[in-house]
Amino acid sequence: MSKTTRRAFLAGAAATVPVAAAAAVAPAADKDNPAIKTCPRATGGKNASRFPQVIVQDQYKKKSWFYENLIADKLVLVSFTSVRGEDYYPVISNLVKVRQIIEDRIGKVGRDVHMYTVTTDPYRDTPDKLRALADQHGADWPFLSGAPEDIREVLASFHARGSLYGLTWIGNERTGRWTKKPSQLQPLFIAEPVARLATGKLHRPFLVDMHSV
């Protein structure tokens, strides 16, 4: 190999090192980049294609991928409200009772069953406002907000339209089974589908005396 050719080879090899290093850190660096939504999913699930690849944040400003981190492979209860909406169609106080039934008769919320409340008013509901709303009712599960366009995609995946949406969705993404109930329904009637959709030791066909009430 001539000196000229050798110099060209070494220069080209050196130039590829920063590129390779950048490629190695790209996934972490691009974690919050909306463009990543156009990439193939890193994880799949029974209903993965139904949900958008978007980043949401809770009332403590912790960011998560909505489907990949919060829904996939989990037993979940997803409700919807807003700070202003609670004045017209309150649901949180009822969901606090649902949470208590889940804790008493099914499993640990945040470990066995995951509860989320998504804002229907992402333009006004900041994490701080949602935290105040949750604290007001003693609700200790994540209240989710995010970029308005991302939250609109989340709402659309649950067929939620308008600032008032009175349904709570219950799903087991391990099995792909979902159902929904009115958010103001008697708490037991909301908790019971959670037990029915659960698998393993959490599964219960009924919650009270082996009969629905």
CYANA upper distance limits for C-alpha pairs under 8 A (distance plus 0.5 A):
  1 MET  CA      5 THR  CA      6.71
  1 MET  CA      6 ARG  CA      6.69
  2 SER  CA      6 ARG  CA      6.57
  3 LYS  CA      7 ARG  CA      6.60
  4 THR  CA      8 ALA  CA      6.83
  5 THR  CA      9 PHE  CA      6.70
  6 ARG  CA     10 LEU  CA      6.70
  7 ARG  CA     11 ALA  CA      6.58
  8 ALA  CA     12 GLY  CA      6.63
  9 PHE  CA     13 ALA  CA      6.66
 10 LEU  CA     14 ALA  CA      6.62
 11 ALA  CA     15 ALA  CA      6.78
 12 GLY  CA     16 THR  CA      7.11
 13 ALA  CA     17 VAL  CA      7.45
 14 ALA  CA     18 PRO  CA      8.40
 15 ALA  CA     19 VAL  CA      7.79
 16 THR  CA     20 ALA  CA      6.64
 17 VAL  CA     21 ALA  CA      6.68
 18 PRO  CA     22 ALA  CA      6.52
 19 VAL  CA     23 ALA  CA      6.68
 20 ALA  CA     24 ALA  CA      6.79
 21 ALA  CA     25 VAL  CA      7.19
 22 ALA  CA     26 ALA  CA      6.43
 23 ALA  CA     27 PRO  CA      8.41
 25 VAL  CA     29 ALA  CA      6.70
 26 ALA  CA     30 ASP  CA      6.34
 27 PRO  CA     31 LYS  CA      6.57
 30 ASP  CA     36 ILE  CA      7.59
 31 LYS  CA     36 ILE  CA      8.02
 32 ASP  CA     36 ILE  CA      8.49
 32 ASP  CA     55 ILE  CA      7.72
 34 PRO  CA     54 VAL  CA      7.90
 35 ALA  CA     39 CYS  CA      8.18
 37 LYS  CA     52 PRO  CA      8.39
 37 LYS  CA     53 GLN  CA      5.76
 37 LYS  CA     54 VAL  CA      7.22
 41 ARG  CA     53 GLN  CA      8.47
 43 THR  CA     68 GLU  CA      7.15
 44 GLY  CA     48 ALA  CA      6.17
 44 GLY  CA     72 ALA  CA      8.14
 45 GLY  CA     72 ALA  CA      6.55
 45 GLY  CA     73 ASP  CA      7.56
 45 GLY  CA    173 GLU  CA      7.31
 45 GLY  CA    174 ARG  CA      7.92
 45 GLY  CA    176 GLY  CA      8.30
 46 LYS  CA    173 GLU  CA      6.67
 46 LYS  CA    174 ARG  CA      7.53
 46 LYS  CA    175 THR  CA      7.34
 46 LYS  CA    176 GLY  CA      5.35
 47 ASN  CA     51 PHE  CA      7.66
 47 ASN  CA    173 GLU  CA      7.69
 47 ASN  CA    176 GLY  CA      6.77
 48 ALA  CA     67 TYR  CA      7.80
 48 ALA  CA     72 ALA  CA      8.16
 50 ARG  CA    157 SER  CA      6.79
 51 PHE  CA     67 TYR  CA      6.95
 51 PHE  CA    153 GLU  CA      8.48
 51 PHE  CA    154 VAL  CA      7.33
 51 PHE  CA    157 SER  CA      6.18
 52 PRO  CA     66 PHE  CA      8.19
 52 PRO  CA     67 TYR  CA      7.68
 52 PRO  CA    153 GLU  CA      6.74
 52 PRO  CA    154 VAL  CA      6.90
 52 PRO  CA    157 SER  CA      7.92
 53 GLN  CA     65 TRP  CA      7.33
 53 GLN  CA     66 PHE  CA      7.31
 53 GLN  CA     67 TYR  CA      7.16
 53 GLN  CA     68 GLU  CA      8.37
 54 VAL  CA     65 TRP  CA      6.26
 54 VAL  CA     66 PHE  CA      6.38
 54 VAL  CA     67 TYR  CA      8.29
 54 VAL  CA    150 ASP  CA      6.34
 54 VAL  CA    154 VAL  CA      8.49
 55 ILE  CA     63 LYS  CA      7.00
 55 ILE  CA     64 SER  CA      6.01
 55 ILE  CA     65 TRP  CA      5.02
 55 ILE  CA     66 PHE  CA      6.30
 55 ILE  CA    146 GLY  CA      7.53
 55 ILE  CA    150 ASP  CA      7.76
 56 VAL  CA     63 LYS  CA      6.10
 56 VAL  CA     64 SER  CA      6.06
 56 VAL  CA     65 TRP  CA      6.80
 56 VAL  CA     66 PHE  CA      6.50
 56 VAL  CA    144 LEU  CA      6.72
 56 VAL  CA    145 SER  CA      6.26
 56 VAL  CA    146 GLY  CA      5.29
 56 VAL  CA    147 ALA  CA      8.09
 56 VAL  CA    150 ASP  CA      8.20
 56 VAL  CA    151 ILE  CA      8.08
 57 GLN  CA     61 LYS  CA      5.73
 57 GLN  CA     62 LYS  CA      5.66
 57 GLN  CA     63 LYS  CA      4.73
 57 GLN  CA     64 SER  CA      6.68
 57 GLN  CA    127 PRO  CA      8.03
 57 GLN  CA    144 LEU  CA      5.98
 57 GLN  CA    145 SER  CA      6.02
 57 GLN  CA    146 GLY  CA      6.26
 58 ASP  CA     62 LYS  CA      6.00
 58 ASP  CA     63 LYS  CA      7.27
 58 ASP  CA    127 PRO  CA      6.84
 58 ASP  CA    142 PRO  CA      5.87
 58 ASP  CA    143 PHE  CA      5.65
 58 ASP  CA    144 LEU  CA      5.01
 58 ASP  CA    145 SER  CA      6.82
 59 GLN  CA    126 THR  CA      8.35
 59 GLN  CA    127 PRO  CA      4.70
 59 GLN  CA    128 ASP  CA      6.61
 59 GLN  CA    129 LYS  CA      8.35
 59 GLN  CA    130 LEU  CA      6.14
 59 GLN  CA    131 ARG  CA      5.28
 59 GLN  CA    142 PRO  CA      7.09
 59 GLN  CA    143 PHE  CA      6.09
 59 GLN  CA    144 LEU  CA      7.15
 59 GLN  CA    145 SER  CA      8.28
 60 TYR  CA    127 PRO  CA      7.00
 60 TYR  CA    128 ASP  CA      8.08
 60 TYR  CA    131 ARG  CA      7.64
 61 LYS  CA    127 PRO  CA      6.71
 64 SER  CA     69 ASN  CA      6.50
 64 SER  CA     70 LEU  CA      7.81
 65 TRP  CA     69 ASN  CA      5.70
 65 TRP  CA     70 LEU  CA      7.43
 66 PHE  CA     70 LEU  CA      5.90
 66 PHE  CA     71 ILE  CA      7.25
 67 TYR  CA     71 ILE  CA      5.23
 67 TYR  CA     72 ALA  CA      6.23
 68 GLU  CA     72 ALA  CA      5.87
 70 LEU  CA     74 LYS  CA      8.02
 70 LEU  CA    114 HIS  CA      8.45
 71 ILE  CA     75 LEU  CA      8.17
 71 ILE  CA     76 VAL  CA      7.28
 71 ILE  CA    173 GLU  CA      7.27
 72 ALA  CA    173 GLU  CA      6.18
 72 ALA  CA    174 ARG  CA      7.81
 73 ASP  CA    172 ASN  CA      7.80
 73 ASP  CA    173 GLU  CA      5.45
 73 ASP  CA    174 ARG  CA      5.07
 74 LYS  CA    112 ASP  CA      8.45
 74 LYS  CA    113 VAL  CA      7.81
 74 LYS  CA    114 HIS  CA      7.69
 74 LYS  CA    172 ASN  CA      6.40
 74 LYS  CA    173 GLU  CA      5.98
 74 LYS  CA    174 ARG  CA      6.75
 75 LEU  CA    112 ASP  CA      7.49
 75 LEU  CA    113 VAL  CA      5.71
 75 LEU  CA    114 HIS  CA      6.71
 75 LEU  CA    170 ILE  CA      8.20
 75 LEU  CA    171 GLY  CA      6.32
 75 LEU  CA    172 ASN  CA      4.82
 75 LEU  CA    173 GLU  CA      6.87
 75 LEU  CA    174 ARG  CA      8.03
 75 LEU  CA    194 VAL  CA      8.18
 75 LEU  CA    197 LEU  CA      8.33
 75 LEU  CA    198 ALA  CA      7.25
 76 VAL  CA    113 VAL  CA      6.17
 76 VAL  CA    114 HIS  CA      5.14
 76 VAL  CA    115 MET  CA      6.23
 76 VAL  CA    116 TYR  CA      8.18
 76 VAL  CA    170 ILE  CA      6.24
 76 VAL  CA    171 GLY  CA      5.85
 76 VAL  CA    172 ASN  CA      6.82
 76 VAL  CA    173 GLU  CA      8.47
 76 VAL  CA    194 VAL  CA      8.43
 77 LEU  CA    113 VAL  CA      8.02
 77 LEU  CA    114 HIS  CA      6.75
 77 LEU  CA    115 MET  CA      5.26
 77 LEU  CA    116 TYR  CA      6.83
 77 LEU  CA    168 THR  CA      7.37
 77 LEU  CA    169 TRP  CA      6.22
 77 LEU  CA    170 ILE  CA      4.97
 77 LEU  CA    171 GLY  CA      7.05
 77 LEU  CA    194 VAL  CA      8.15
 78 VAL  CA    115 MET  CA      6.45
 78 VAL  CA    116 TYR  CA      5.40
 78 VAL  CA    117 THR  CA      6.27
 78 VAL  CA    118 VAL  CA      7.82
 78 VAL  CA    168 THR  CA      6.16
 78 VAL  CA    169 TRP  CA      5.59
 78 VAL  CA    170 ILE  CA      6.86
 79 SER  CA    115 MET  CA      8.45
 79 SER  CA    116 TYR  CA      6.77
 79 SER  CA    117 THR  CA      5.14
 79 SER  CA    118 VAL  CA      6.75
 79 SER  CA    167 LEU  CA      7.21
 79 SER  CA    168 THR  CA      4.96
 79 SER  CA    169 TRP  CA      6.91
 79 SER  CA    183 SER  CA      7.77
 80 PHE  CA    117 THR  CA      5.74
 80 PHE  CA    118 VAL  CA      5.34
 80 PHE  CA    119 THR  CA      6.31
 80 PHE  CA    120 THR  CA      6.84
 80 PHE  CA    164 LEU  CA      8.49
 80 PHE  CA    165 TYR  CA      6.77
 80 PHE  CA    166 GLY  CA      7.70
 80 PHE  CA    167 LEU  CA      7.80
 80 PHE  CA    168 THR  CA      7.47
 81 THR  CA     85 GLY  CA      6.43
 81 THR  CA     86 GLU  CA      7.13
 81 THR  CA     90 PRO  CA      8.37
 81 THR  CA     91 VAL  CA      7.77
 81 THR  CA    117 THR  CA      7.46
 81 THR  CA    118 VAL  CA      7.02
 81 THR  CA    119 THR  CA      5.75
 81 THR  CA    120 THR  CA      6.14
 81 THR  CA    121 ASP  CA      8.47
 81 THR  CA    163 SER  CA      8.04
 81 THR  CA    164 LEU  CA      7.15
 81 THR  CA    165 TYR  CA      7.38
 82 SER  CA     86 GLU  CA      6.64
 82 SER  CA    118 VAL  CA      8.46
 82 SER  CA    119 THR  CA      5.49
 82 SER  CA    120 THR  CA      6.03
 82 SER  CA    121 ASP  CA      6.28
 82 SER  CA    125 ASP  CA      7.40
 82 SER  CA    130 LEU  CA      8.49
 82 SER  CA    163 SER  CA      7.85
 82 SER  CA    164 LEU  CA      8.44
 83 VAL  CA     87 ASP  CA      8.12
 83 VAL  CA    125 ASP  CA      7.17
 83 VAL  CA    129 LYS  CA      7.82
 83 VAL  CA    130 LEU  CA      7.43
 83 VAL  CA    133 LEU  CA      7.15
 84 ARG  CA     88 TYR  CA      7.96
 85 GLY  CA     89 TYR  CA      6.33
 85 GLY  CA     90 PRO  CA      7.44
 85 GLY  CA    163 SER  CA      7.28
 85 GLY  CA    164 LEU  CA      6.66
 86 GLU  CA     90 PRO  CA      4.68
 86 GLU  CA     91 VAL  CA      7.33
 86 GLU  CA     92 ILE  CA      8.28
 89 TYR  CA    164 LEU  CA      7.60
 89 TYR  CA    166 GLY  CA      8.17
 90 PRO  CA    184 GLN  CA      8.34
 91 VAL  CA     95 LEU  CA      6.77
 91 VAL  CA    166 GLY  CA      8.49
 91 VAL  CA    183 SER  CA      6.40
 91 VAL  CA    184 GLN  CA      6.42
 92 ILE  CA     96 VAL  CA      6.67
 92 ILE  CA    137 HIS  CA      7.45
 92 ILE  CA    139 ALA  CA      8.01
 93 SER  CA     97 LYS  CA      7.31
 93 SER  CA    137 HIS  CA      6.71
 94 ASN  CA     98 VAL  CA      6.98
 94 ASN  CA    183 SER  CA      7.98
 94 ASN  CA    184 GLN  CA      6.89
 94 ASN  CA    186 GLN  CA      8.34
 94 ASN  CA    187 PRO  CA      6.94
 95 LEU  CA     99 ARG  CA      6.57
 95 LEU  CA    183 SER  CA      7.93
 95 LEU  CA    187 PRO  CA      7.55
 96 VAL  CA    100 GLN  CA      6.92
 96 VAL  CA    137 HIS  CA      8.12
 96 VAL  CA    138 GLY  CA      8.00
 96 VAL  CA    139 ALA  CA      6.63
 97 LYS  CA    101 ILE  CA      6.92
 97 LYS  CA    187 PRO  CA      6.57
 98 VAL  CA    102 ILE  CA      6.77
 98 VAL  CA    187 PRO  CA      5.34
 98 VAL  CA    188 LEU  CA      7.22
 98 VAL  CA    190 ILE  CA      7.23
 98 VAL  CA    191 ALA  CA      6.27
 99 ARG  CA    103 GLU  CA      6.71
 99 ARG  CA    109 VAL  CA      7.73
 99 ARG  CA    191 ALA  CA      8.35
100 GLN  CA    104 ASP  CA      6.58
101 ILE  CA    105 ARG  CA      6.39
101 ILE  CA    106 ILE  CA      8.05
101 ILE  CA    187 PRO  CA      8.20
101 ILE  CA    188 LEU  CA      7.60
101 ILE  CA    191 ALA  CA      7.17
102 ILE  CA    106 ILE  CA      5.44
102 ILE  CA    107 GLY  CA      6.51
102 ILE  CA    108 LYS  CA      7.81
102 ILE  CA    109 VAL  CA      7.67
102 ILE  CA    113 VAL  CA      8.46
102 ILE  CA    191 ALA  CA      6.72
103 GLU  CA    107 GLY  CA      5.72
103 GLU  CA    108 LYS  CA      5.84
103 GLU  CA    109 VAL  CA      6.83
105 ARG  CA    207 LEU  CA      7.62
106 ILE  CA    195 ALA  CA      6.77
106 ILE  CA    202 LEU  CA      6.25
106 ILE  CA    203 HIS  CA      8.20
106 ILE  CA    204 ARG  CA      8.22
107 GLY  CA    111 ARG  CA      8.37
107 GLY  CA    112 ASP  CA      6.05
107 GLY  CA    113 VAL  CA      7.17
107 GLY  CA    202 LEU  CA      7.13
108 LYS  CA    112 ASP  CA      5.71
108 LYS  CA    113 VAL  CA      6.82
109 VAL  CA    113 VAL  CA      5.32
109 VAL  CA    114 HIS  CA      6.18
109 VAL  CA    115 MET  CA      7.52
110 GLY  CA    114 HIS  CA      5.38
110 GLY  CA    115 MET  CA      7.61
110 GLY  CA    141 TRP  CA      7.97
114 HIS  CA    141 TRP  CA      8.44
115 MET  CA    141 TRP  CA      6.42
115 MET  CA    142 PRO  CA      7.54
116 TYR  CA    141 TRP  CA      6.66
116 TYR  CA    142 PRO  CA      5.70
116 TYR  CA    143 PHE  CA      6.46
116 TYR  CA    144 LEU  CA      7.55
117 THR  CA    141 TRP  CA      8.28
117 THR  CA    142 PRO  CA      6.96
117 THR  CA    143 PHE  CA      5.25
117 THR  CA    144 LEU  CA      6.52
118 VAL  CA    143 PHE  CA      6.39
118 VAL  CA    144 LEU  CA      5.23
118 VAL  CA    145 SER  CA      6.90
119 THR  CA    125 ASP  CA      7.40
119 THR  CA    143 PHE  CA      7.77
119 THR  CA    144 LEU  CA      6.68
119 THR  CA    145 SER  CA      6.33
119 THR  CA    151 ILE  CA      8.34
120 THR  CA    151 ILE  CA      8.37
120 THR  CA    155 LEU  CA      7.90
120 THR  CA    162 GLY  CA      7.75
120 THR  CA    163 SER  CA      5.67
120 THR  CA    164 LEU  CA      7.61
120 THR  CA    165 TYR  CA      8.22
121 ASP  CA    125 ASP  CA      6.41
121 ASP  CA    163 SER  CA      6.69
122 PRO  CA    126 THR  CA      7.80
122 PRO  CA    145 SER  CA      6.48
122 PRO  CA    146 GLY  CA      7.09
122 PRO  CA    147 ALA  CA      7.49
122 PRO  CA    148 PRO  CA      5.63
122 PRO  CA    151 ILE  CA      7.16
123 TYR  CA    148 PRO  CA      6.59
125 ASP  CA    129 LYS  CA      6.33
125 ASP  CA    130 LEU  CA      6.76
125 ASP  CA    145 SER  CA      7.54
126 THR  CA    130 LEU  CA      6.77
126 THR  CA    145 SER  CA      7.38
127 PRO  CA    131 ARG  CA      6.49
127 PRO  CA    143 PHE  CA      8.40
127 PRO  CA    144 LEU  CA      8.19
127 PRO  CA    145 SER  CA      7.18
128 ASP  CA    132 ALA  CA      6.79
129 LYS  CA    133 LEU  CA      6.77
130 LEU  CA    134 ALA  CA      6.58
130 LEU  CA    143 PHE  CA      6.82
131 ARG  CA    135 ASP  CA      6.51
131 ARG  CA    143 PHE  CA      7.89
132 ALA  CA    136 GLN  CA      6.53
133 LEU  CA    137 HIS  CA      7.25
134 ALA  CA    138 GLY  CA      6.51
134 ALA  CA    139 ALA  CA      5.36
134 ALA  CA    140 ASP  CA      7.33
134 ALA  CA    143 PHE  CA      7.91
135 ASP  CA    139 ALA  CA      6.61
135 ASP  CA    140 ASP  CA      8.05
145 SER  CA    151 ILE  CA      7.21
146 GLY  CA    150 ASP  CA      7.06
146 GLY  CA    151 ILE  CA      6.50
147 ALA  CA    151 ILE  CA      6.74
148 PRO  CA    152 ARG  CA      6.56
149 GLU  CA    153 GLU  CA      7.01
150 ASP  CA    154 VAL  CA      6.99
151 ILE  CA    155 LEU  CA      6.62
152 ARG  CA    156 ALA  CA      6.57
153 GLU  CA    157 SER  CA      6.82
154 VAL  CA    158 PHE  CA      7.39
155 LEU  CA    159 HIS  CA      6.76
155 LEU  CA    160 ALA  CA      5.44
155 LEU  CA    161 ARG  CA      7.56
156 ALA  CA    160 ALA  CA      6.06
156 ALA  CA    161 ARG  CA      7.61
158 PHE  CA    169 TRP  CA      8.38
160 ALA  CA    165 TYR  CA      6.53
161 ARG  CA    165 TYR  CA      7.29
166 GLY  CA    182 PRO  CA      6.17
166 GLY  CA    183 SER  CA      5.94
166 GLY  CA    184 GLN  CA      7.92
167 LEU  CA    180 LYS  CA      6.86
167 LEU  CA    181 LYS  CA      6.04
167 LEU  CA    182 PRO  CA      4.93
167 LEU  CA    183 SER  CA      5.58
168 THR  CA    180 LYS  CA      5.99
168 THR  CA    181 LYS  CA      5.84
168 THR  CA    182 PRO  CA      6.49
168 THR  CA    183 SER  CA      5.76
169 TRP  CA    178 TRP  CA      7.61
169 TRP  CA    179 THR  CA      6.40
169 TRP  CA    180 LYS  CA      4.77
169 TRP  CA    181 LYS  CA      7.04
170 ILE  CA    178 TRP  CA      6.18
170 ILE  CA    179 THR  CA      5.88
170 ILE  CA    180 LYS  CA      6.27
170 ILE  CA    181 LYS  CA      8.43
170 ILE  CA    193 PRO  CA      7.66
170 ILE  CA    194 VAL  CA      6.87
171 GLY  CA    176 GLY  CA      7.73
171 GLY  CA    177 ARG  CA      6.22
171 GLY  CA    178 TRP  CA      4.59
171 GLY  CA    179 THR  CA      6.83
171 GLY  CA    194 VAL  CA      8.05
171 GLY  CA    197 LEU  CA      7.46
172 ASN  CA    176 GLY  CA      6.29
172 ASN  CA    177 ARG  CA      5.99
172 ASN  CA    178 TRP  CA      6.90
172 ASN  CA    197 LEU  CA      6.61
172 ASN  CA    198 ALA  CA      7.24
173 GLU  CA    177 ARG  CA      7.16
173 GLU  CA    178 TRP  CA      8.49
177 ARG  CA    197 LEU  CA      7.51
178 TRP  CA    197 LEU  CA      8.34
179 THR  CA    193 PRO  CA      8.17
181 LYS  CA    185 LEU  CA      7.69
181 LYS  CA    189 PHE  CA      8.47
181 LYS  CA    190 ILE  CA      6.75
182 PRO  CA    190 ILE  CA      8.43
183 SER  CA    190 ILE  CA      8.17
185 LEU  CA    189 PHE  CA      7.10
185 LEU  CA    190 ILE  CA      7.24
186 GLN  CA    190 ILE  CA      7.38
187 PRO  CA    191 ALA  CA      6.71
188 LEU  CA    192 GLU  CA      6.38
188 LEU  CA    207 LEU  CA      8.47
188 LEU  CA    213 VAL  CA      8.37
189 PHE  CA    193 PRO  CA      7.70
189 PHE  CA    213 VAL  CA      8.29
190 ILE  CA    194 VAL  CA      7.81
191 ALA  CA    195 ALA  CA      7.26
192 GLU  CA    196 ARG  CA      6.83
192 GLU  CA    204 ARG  CA      8.49
192 GLU  CA    205 PRO  CA      8.39
192 GLU  CA    206 PHE  CA      7.02
192 GLU  CA    207 LEU  CA      6.68
192 GLU  CA    212 SER  CA      8.50
193 PRO  CA    197 LEU  CA      6.46
194 VAL  CA    198 ALA  CA      6.64
195 ALA  CA    202 LEU  CA      7.07
195 ALA  CA    203 HIS  CA      5.68
195 ALA  CA    204 ARG  CA      5.39
195 ALA  CA    205 PRO  CA      7.23
195 ALA  CA    206 PHE  CA      7.95
195 ALA  CA    207 LEU  CA      8.07
196 ARG  CA    203 HIS  CA      6.22
196 ARG  CA    204 ARG  CA      5.90
196 ARG  CA    205 PRO  CA      5.66
196 ARG  CA    206 PHE  CA      7.82
197 LEU  CA    203 HIS  CA      7.40
198 ALA  CA    202 LEU  CA      6.12
198 ALA  CA    203 HIS  CA      5.11
198 ALA  CA    204 ARG  CA      7.94
199 THR  CA    203 HIS  CA      5.42
205 PRO  CA    210 MET  CA      7.89
206 PHE  CA    210 MET  CA      5.51
206 PHE  CA    211 HIS  CA      6.02
206 PHE  CA    212 SER  CA      6.28
207 LEU  CA    211 HIS  CA      7.53
207 LEU  CA    212 SER  CA      7.35
208 VAL  CA    212 SER  CA      6.91
208 VAL  CA    213 VAL  CA      7.73
